Amino acid sequence: MATMADNTQTSAHMHPWKISDLVLFPAFAAGGVLEWFLPLHIPFPPAPMRWALGAALAVLGVGLIIWSKLVLDAAGQPSLPGTPTTRLVTTAPFSFSRNPNYLGALTIGLGGALLVNAPWLVVAGPVAGAILQVWMIRPEEAYLRSRFGAEYEDYCRHVRRWL
């Protein structure tokens, strides 16, 4: 099996099942279960304001994911884990976040939490983000660092991981 050090690994995730859905869905499902059985009584904004903010965040998250996928497609690069990367994409949403797809997914989750008035789902977002960072982002960063070296290091110095 190839290692990061020998620069022959073809992708960050060698197992096709290791995708962000396996992190995001359980985290938000757990938040939903907690909300059902142990509701938090935290005052959220009133319904019309909460719905507008939740919908705006969900649309923003979907838009960010679509935008990043379109930019990757235009550059001839994959957006799915487990697929080789041949070029470092640093433009458009990748110019302000190294992980716009994950950021978009978490933004959708926050929007959904506001839409359904579920504080536990708000708590699930940072938990899912932390798990994503360890389980998905760190291997991806190690792969990109081994694949693109100084170019990726320079990118990391100028663009934050999340925002």
MARMIMI-374056 format. One record per residue: x, y, z of N, C-alpha, C in turn; residue number from 1; chain; residue in three letters. Coordinates in steps of 0.2 Angstrom, whole numbers, plus 5000, padded with zeros to 4 digits. Each point is the difference from the previous one (the first is absolute). Example, Ala and Ser with C-alpha at 12.3 -4.5 7.8 and 13.67 -1.06 7.14 Angstrom:
BEGIN
  n.x  n.y  n.z ca.x ca.y ca.z  c.x  c.y  c.z num cadena residuo
 5066 4972 5039 4996 5006 5000 5004 5006 5000   1      A     ala
 4998 5005 4996 5004 5006 5001 4996 5005 5003   2      A     ser
END
This chain:
BEGIN
  n.x  n.y  n.z ca.x ca.y ca.z  c.x  c.y  c.z num cadena residuo
 5004 4994 5000 4996 5006 5000 5004 5006 5000   1      A     met
 4999 5005 4996 5003 5006 5000 5000 5004 5006   2      A     ala
 5005 5004 5002 5000 5004 5005 5000 5008 4998   3      A     thr
 4998 5004 5005 5000 5007 4998 5008 5002 4998   4      A     met
 5004 4998 5003 5007 5002 5000 5003 4998 4993   5      A     ala
 4998 4995 4997 5002 4998 4993 4996 5003 4994   6      A     asp
 4995 5004 5002 4997 5004 4995 4996 4996 4994   7      A     asn
 4999 4993 5002 4996 4996 4995 4993 4999 5002   8      A     thr
 4998 5002 5006 4993 4999 5002 4996 5004 4995   9      A     gln
 4995 4996 4997 4996 5004 4995 4994 5004 5003  10      A     thr
 4998 4999 5006 4995 5005 5003 5001 5000 5007  11      A     ser
 4996 5005 5003 5001 5001 5008 4996 4994 5003  12      A     ala
 4995 4997 4998 4996 4995 5003 5000 4994 4996  13      A     his
 5003 4994 5002 5001 4994 4997 4994 4996 5000  14      A     met
 4995 5001 5005 4994 4996 5000 4994 5004 4998  15      A     his
 4997 4997 4995 4994 5004 4997 4994 5002 5005  16      A     pro
 5000 4996 5005 4995 5001 5005 5001 5006 5005  17      A     trp
 5006 5002 5000 5002 5006 5004 4999 5006 4997  18      A     lys
 4993 5002 5001 4998 5006 4997 4997 5005 5005  19      A     ile
 4999 5006 4999 4998 5005 5005 4993 4998 5002  20      A     ser
 4996 4997 4996 4993 4998 5002 5000 4996 5006  21      A     asp
 5005 4995 5001 5000 4996 5006 5002 5004 5006  22      A     leu
 5002 5006 4999 5001 5004 5006 4994 5005 5001  23      A     val
 4998 5003 4995 4995 5005 5000 4993 4997 5002  24      A     leu
 4998 4995 4997 4993 4997 5002 5000 4998 5007  25      A     phe
 5004 4996 5002 5000 4998 5007 5000 5005 5005  26      A     pro
 5004 5005 4999 5001 5006 5005 4993 5004 5000  27      A     ala
 4997 5001 4994 4994 5004 5000 4994 4995 5003  28      A     phe
 5000 4994 4998 4995 4995 5003 5000 5000 5007  29      A     ala
 5006 5000 5003 5001 5000 5007 4997 5006 5003  30      A     ala
 5002 5006 4997 4997 5006 5002 4992 5000 5000  31      A     gly
 4997 4997 4995 4993 4999 5000 4997 4996 5005  32      A     gly
 5003 4994 5001 4998 4996 5006 5001 5003 5006  33      A     val
 5005 5004 5002 5001 5003 5006 4994 5006 5001  34      A     leu
 4999 5003 4994 4995 5005 5000 4993 4997 5002  35      A     glu
 4999 4994 4997 4993 4997 5001 5000 4998 5008  36      A     trp
 5005 4997 5003 4999 4997 5006 5003 5005 5006  37      A     phe
 5004 5004 4998 5003 5005 5005 5000 5007 4997  38      A     leu
 4994 5003 4999 5000 5006 4997 5003 5006 5004  39      A     pro
 5004 5004 4996 5003 5005 5003 4996 5006 5000  40      A     leu
 4999 5004 5005 4995 5005 5000 5004 5007 5000  41      A     his
 5003 5001 4994 5004 5006 4999 4996 5004 4995  42      A     ile
 5000 5006 5002 4996 5005 4996 5003 5001 4993  43      A     pro
 4997 4998 4995 5002 5001 4993 4996 5007 4998  44      A     phe
 5002 5003 4994 4996 5005 4998 4993 4998 4998  45      A     pro
 4995 5005 5000 4993 4998 4999 5000 4997 4993  46      A     pro
 4994 4996 4999 4999 4996 4994 5002 5003 4993  47      A     ala
 4997 5006 4999 5001 5003 4993 5007 5002 4999  48      A     pro
 5003 5002 5005 5007 5002 4999 5005 4994 5000  49      A     met
 4998 4995 5004 5004 4994 5000 4999 4996 4994  50      A     arg
 4994 5000 4997 4999 4997 4993 5004 5003 4995  51      A     trp
 5000 5007 5000 5003 5003 4995 5008 4999 5000  52      A     ala
 5003 5001 5006 5007 4998 5001 5002 4993 4999  53      A     leu
 4996 4995 5002 5001 4993 4998 5000 4999 4993  54      A     gly
 4995 5003 4996 4999 4998 4993 5006 5004 4997  55      A     ala
 5002 5006 5002 5006 5003 4997 5006 4996 5001  56      A     ala
 5001 4998 5006 5006 4996 5001 5000 4993 4996  57      A     leu
 4995 4997 4999 4999 4994 4996 5001 5001 4993  58      A     ala
 4998 5005 4997 5001 5002 4993 5007 5002 4999  59      A     val
 5003 5004 5005 5007 5002 5000 5004 4993 4999  60      A     leu
 4999 4996 5005 5004 4993 5000 4999 4996 4994  61      A     gly
 4994 5000 4997 4999 4996 4994 5004 5004 4994  62      A     val
 4999 5006 5000 5004 5004 4995 5007 5000 5000  63      A     gly
 5003 4999 5006 5007 5000 5001 5003 4993 4997  64      A     leu
 4996 4995 5002 5001 4993 4998 5000 5000 4992  65      A     ile
 4995 5002 4997 4999 5000 4993 5006 5004 4997  66      A     ile
 5001 5006 5002 5005 5004 4998 5007 4997 5000  67      A     trp
 5002 4996 5005 5006 4997 5001 5001 4994 4995  68      A     ser
 4994 4996 4999 5000 4995 4996 5001 5002 4992  69      A     lys
 4996 5006 4999 5001 5002 4993 5007 5003 4999  70      A     leu
 5003 5003 5004 5007 5002 5000 5005 4994 4999  71      A     val
 4999 4995 5004 5004 4994 4999 4999 4996 4993  72      A     leu
 4994 5000 4998 4998 4997 4994 5004 5004 4994  73      A     asp
 4999 5007 5001 5003 5004 4994 5008 4999 5000  74      A     ala
 5003 4998 5006 5007 4999 5000 5002 4993 4999  75      A     ala
 4995 4996 4998 5001 4993 4999 5002 4996 5006  76      A     gly
 4998 5002 5006 5002 4997 5006 4994 4997 5004  77      A     gln
 5001 4994 5003 4994 4997 5003 4998 5003 5007  78      A     pro
 4994 4999 5001 4997 5003 5007 4999 4994 5005  79      A     ser
 5000 4994 4998 4999 4995 5004 5006 4997 5003  80      A     leu
 5000 4998 5007 5006 4997 5003 5001 4993 4997  81      A     pro
 5007 4998 5000 5002 4994 4997 5002 5001 4992  82      A     gly
 5000 5006 4998 5001 5001 4993 5007 5004 4999  83      A     thr
 5004 4998 4996 5007 5004 4999 4999 5007 4998  84      A     pro
 5004 5004 5003 5000 5007 4998 5006 5002 4997  85      A     thr
 5000 5003 4994 5006 5002 4996 5002 5007 5000  86      A     thr
 4995 5004 5002 5002 5007 5000 4997 5004 5007  87      A     arg
 5003 5004 5003 4998 5004 5006 4995 5005 4997  88      A     leu
 4994 5000 5003 4995 5006 4998 5000 5005 5006  89      A     val
 5002 5006 4998 5000 5005 5005 4996 5006 4999  90      A     thr
 4996 5000 4995 4996 5006 4998 4992 4999 5002  91      A     thr
 4997 5005 4999 4992 5001 5002 4999 4998 5007  92      A     ala
 4996 4995 5002 4999 4999 5007 5006 4997 5004  93      A     pro
 5005 4997 4996 5006 4998 5003 5005 5005 5001  94      A     phe
 4998 5006 4999 5005 5006 5001 4998 5003 5007  95      A     ser
 4995 4998 5003 4998 5002 5007 4999 4994 5005  96      A     phe
 5000 4994 4998 4999 4994 5004 5003 4994 4996  97      A     ser
 5004 4996 5004 5003 4995 4997 4995 4994 5000  98      A     arg
 4995 5001 5003 4995 4994 5000 4993 5003 4999  99      A     asn
 4998 5003 4994 4994 5003 4999 4994 4995 5000 100      A     pro
 5001 4993 4998 4995 4995 5000 4998 4999 5007 101      A     asn
 5005 4999 5005 4998 4998 5007 4997 5006 5003 102      A     tyr
 5002 5006 4999 4998 5006 5002 4992 5001 4998 103      A     leu
 4999 4999 4994 4993 5000 4997 4996 4995 5004 104      A     gly
 5002 4994 5001 4996 4995 5003 4998 5002 5007 105      A     ala
 5005 5002 5004 4999 5003 5007 4995 5006 5000 106      A     leu
 5001 5004 4995 4995 5006 4999 4993 4998 4999 107      A     thr
 4999 4994 4996 4994 4998 4999 4997 4997 5006 108      A     ile
 5004 4996 5004 4998 4998 5007 4998 5005 5004 109      A     gly
 5003 5005 5001 4999 5006 5004 4993 5003 4998 110      A     leu
 4999 5001 4993 4994 5003 4998 4994 4995 5001 111      A     gly
 5001 4994 5000 4995 4995 5001 4998 5000 5008 112      A     gly
 5005 5001 5004 4999 5000 5007 4995 5006 5002 113      A     ala
 5002 5006 4997 4996 5006 5001 4993 4999 4997 114      A     leu
 4999 4997 4994 4994 4999 4997 4995 4995 5005 115      A     leu
 5003 4995 5003 4996 4996 5004 5000 5001 5007 116      A     val
 5003 5006 5002 5001 5002 5007 5003 4994 5004 117      A     asn
 5006 4998 4999 5003 4994 5003 5007 5002 5002 118      A     ala
 5001 5003 5007 5006 5002 5002 5005 4994 5000 119      A     pro
 4998 4994 5001 5005 4994 5000 5003 5000 4993 120      A     trp
 4997 5001 4995 5003 5000 4993 5005 5005 4999 121      A     leu
 4999 5006 5004 5005 5005 5000 5007 4998 5003 122      A     val
 4999 4996 5006 5005 4997 5003 5004 4995 4996 123      A     val
 4996 4996 4996 5002 4995 4996 5005 5002 4994 124      A     ala
 4999 5006 4998 5004 5003 4995 5008 5000 5002 125      A     gly
 5002 5004 5005 5007 5000 5002 5002 4993 5001 126      A     pro
 4996 4995 5003 5003 4994 5001 5001 4996 4994 127      A     val
 4996 5001 4995 5001 4997 4993 5006 5003 4997 128      A     ala
 5001 5007 5001 5006 5003 4997 5006 4998 5003 129      A     gly
 5000 4998 5007 5006 4998 5003 5002 4993 4997 130      A     ala
 4995 4996 5000 5001 4993 4997 5002 5000 4993 131      A     ile
 4997 5004 4996 5002 5001 4993 5007 5002 4999 132      A     leu
 5002 5005 5005 5007 5002 5000 5005 4995 5001 133      A     gln
 4999 4995 5005 5004 4995 5001 5000 4994 4995 134      A     val
 4994 4998 4998 4999 4994 4996 5000 5001 4993 135      A     trp
 4998 5006 4998 5000 5002 4992 5006 5005 4998 136      A     met
 5000 5006 5004 5004 5005 4998 5007 4999 5001 137      A     ile
 5002 4997 5006 5007 4999 5001 5003 4995 4995 138      A     arg
 4997 4994 4998 5003 4996 4995 5000 5004 4993 139      A     pro
 4995 5004 4999 5000 5003 4993 5006 5005 5000 140      A     glu
 5001 5004 5005 5006 5005 5001 5006 4996 4999 141      A     glu
 5001 4994 5003 5006 4997 5000 5001 4997 4993 142      A     ala
 4995 4998 4996 5001 4998 4993 5002 5006 4996 143      A     tyr
 4996 5005 5001 5002 5006 4996 5007 5003 5001 144      A     leu
 5002 5000 5006 5007 5002 5002 5005 4995 4996 145      A     arg
 4999 4994 5000 5004 4995 4997 5000 5001 4993 146      A     ser
 4994 5001 4997 4999 5001 4993 5003 5006 4997 147      A     arg
 4999 5006 5003 5001 5007 4998 5006 5003 5003 148      A     phe
 5002 4998 5006 5006 5003 5004 4999 5007 5001 149      A     gly
 5005 5004 4998 5001 5007 5002 4994 5004 4997 150      A     ala
 4997 4998 4995 4994 5003 4997 4994 5000 5005 151      A     glu
 4999 4994 5003 4995 4999 5005 5001 5004 5006 152      A     tyr
 5007 4999 5002 5002 5004 5006 4998 5007 5000 153      A     glu
 5002 5003 4994 4998 5007 4999 4993 5002 5000 154      A     asp
 4996 4995 4997 4993 5001 5000 4997 5000 5007 155      A     tyr
 5003 4995 5004 4998 5000 5007 5001 5006 5004 156      A     cys
 5006 5003 4998 5002 5007 5004 4995 5005 4998 157      A     arg
 4997 5000 4994 4996 5006 4998 4992 4999 5001 158      A     his
 4998 4993 5000 4993 4999 5001 4999 4995 5006 159      A     val
 4995 5002 5004 4998 4997 5006 4997 4993 4998 160      A     arg
 5000 4996 5005 4997 4993 4999 4992 5001 4999 161      A     arg
 4997 5004 5004 4993 5001 5000 4998 5006 4997 162      A     trp
 5001 5006 5004 4999 5007 4997 5005 5004 5002 163      A     leu
END
